[in-house]
Amino acid sequence: MIEVISAERCTACNICVNACPTNVFEAVPGGPPRIARQDDCQTCFMCELYCPEDALYVAPIADRSATAEERDAAAEASWAATAAPSDGAGDASRPPPPTRASSCCAARTESFLLPLS
């Protein structure tokens, strides 16, 4: 179930609004989309997959909505893991690894660019 949209990461591109098959999000002019119908979320991860900024967190198993504290903790842990070097060496000159969403979106985008026969 969709749990978090990071206002700091979100660029208000509304790709998630268009990607969601169950219309969970509502576009907000000049700001990040709003989770308008959380109970309609099917946990398909399409919003998270297509988000170019990794600004969304979808809980893989959810039988209830998370509390504000649970959402904050999950978001912090998820984003901290992508911001820190994975080998613990602390090499600040090395860029962070690509996010799951960005690497997957690149592959999907390339498949749409194939010439028509």
N, C-alpha and C positions, 0 to 999 in steps of 0.2 A: 504494500500500500504506500502511496506517495506520502512522505512525511515532511520533507524540508525543501524549500526553495531559498537558496542563499541570496539575500539582497546584495551582499558584497560582490559576489561572482556574477550574478545575472546581469545581462546586457539588454534585457527586455526585447530580445529578438522575436519572441513568441513562437519559436519553432516547436516547443513543447505543447503549446496550445493546439497547433495544427497536427502534431504527431499523435496525440492522444485519441485512441479509438472510442473512448467512452465520454469524451467532453468533460473531463474532470476540472480543467483549468478555465479561468476567465481572464481575458486580456485586460490589463489596466493601462490606460493611456499614460505614457511617460514613466512607467515603473514596471517592476517584475510582475508576472502574472500571479493571480490569486488561486489558491486551491479552493475551488468553489463547491465541488461535489466529491469530497474525499471518499465517501462510502461507495461511489461508483467505480473507484479504481480497481482494476483487475490484476494489478501487479504484473503487467506485461513488460515493464521496463522500457517501453518505446520512448517516453519522455527523457529518461536518463540516457538512453542510447543516442538520441539525436542532439542532446544539449551540447553545444560546442564549448561551453565554459565549465562543464562539470558542476553546475550550480544546483543540481537536484539530488535528493537522496530518496530512493524507494526501498522500503524495508521488505526483504524477501519473504518473510512470513509474518503476517499480521492478522490476528483474529480480533483486534481492537485497535482503536486509534492510540498512538503513543502520547504520553504526557509531554508537556513542554520540556521538562528536564530530560526525558528520554530522547526527544528529537535533538536537543542541543548536544547531548553527549554523543549521539550517533554521528551527527554532522561533524563535530570536532574531531572525532576519531577517524572518520573517513577522509577528511581533508588534510589532517595532519600526516596521514600515511602517504598521501601523494606528494606532499610538500617536502618531506625529508628524504635524503638519499637512502636507498634501500640497503646498502651494504654497511651503513653505520660509520663510514670513513669520514663523513663530514666535509666532503669536497664541495665547497660552495660554487666552484666554477662549472661544475657539471650540471646540465639542465635536468629538471625532474623527469621521470619516466613519463611516456605518454599515458593519458588517461584511457580507460576502457572505452569511453564514449568517443573520444577524438580518433582513436585508431580504428574503431569500428565504423565510424561515419566516413572516414577517408576511403575505406574499402567499399562501402555502399555507394558513395559518390562516384567512384571510378566505374562501378558497374553500370551506372546510369549514363556514362559518357561514351559507351561503346557505339560505334557507327551502326546505323540501321542497314540491313541487307536489302 
